[in-house]
Amino acid sequence: MIVAAPTRNLAALLEGFFTDRLIRQRQASSHTVAAYRDTFRLLLHHAHVRLKKAPSALALADVDVRFISEFLDHLEKHRGNGSRTRNARLAAIHSFFRYVAFEEPASAAMTQRILAIPSKRWDRLAISFLSRPEIDALLAAPDQETWIGRRDHALLLVAVQTGLRVSELLAVRHQDVVLSAGPHVRCLGKGRKERCTPLTRQTLGVLRRWIKEQRTPDPATVLFPSVRGGSLSRDGFEYLLAKHMTTARENCSSLKDKTVSAHSLRHTTAMQLLQAGVDRSVIALWLGHESMETTQVYLHADLAMKERTLTKTAPFRTRAQRFKPDDELLAFLAAL
């Protein structure tokens, strides 16, 4: 008689997933590890509240397909996450259970049901970006009489000019900035691909003054530190952006009804390049896109380009007709 091996608890499987699969085998980036970590912190907290069990006491069977579905609903209904965030969390869960499928074949039936949970479709809204007057209003918002104001001004200028992702921008260190001939900033983007983005003369001048003010001997320190000297968090960046957007709205009326996020600054860079006549393939390389098709969305967002195209088309041979009301009897019958 063959006795099945005892199933490991969830804690052991999660530890093996992060240390063995993600870090050792796949050599996942720190951003990927952090994103997966946050997903399972949320899941374990939900399990603690829902199942009344400590995370270390959870069994694999506790997180079955019904629990995972409830967790995904919880993200949308109670945490206010959109479909894209929900799908990103689900991708992390799917990755874990593909690992479980090899480690615990006795749980194959449950694993397959979880892997079969589909991603949700979402409405692709028009992207949000800033026009040139709106960019000027945002860059003028920080009070440059203060250290924080000078940091925020330099940070926002680099964000708008380079189009770096927030994670890339906040990870830039002094050693990643070249101010001599061919000034540029280096970053490690998605897919562990390093890319270099050139700097304009204006950005170069601002960065030179900012770096001179830092007087830091360690080139490995972050370029835009927090007040305590550490790295700024994404939440910290969103906070300072929202603060300066409030000031900018007072001087730019078009910003009053516009929602601007950190990613909007990246879209702004792309739209500035597109409107300057830069080819889509170059914009894709500039932003570090995996495929040039990703850049296609900016063509749909550029209303000015569409209006210029419209002026080149021939008008239709038609004219408006005068309105004639229906006969009273026919109008009565149509209203029945």
PyMOL commands that set and color helices and strands:
alter all, ss='L'
color gray80, all
select helices_A, chain A and resi 10-25+30-51+55-57+60-62+65-77+83-103+105-115+132-140+147-162+166-170+174-176+190-192+201-214+234-251+253-255+262-275+280-287+292-301+303-311+328-334
alter helices_A, ss='H'
color red, helices_A
select strands_A, chain A and resi 177-178+184-188+194-198
alter strands_A, ss='S'
color yellow, strands_A
deselect
rebuild
show_as cartoon
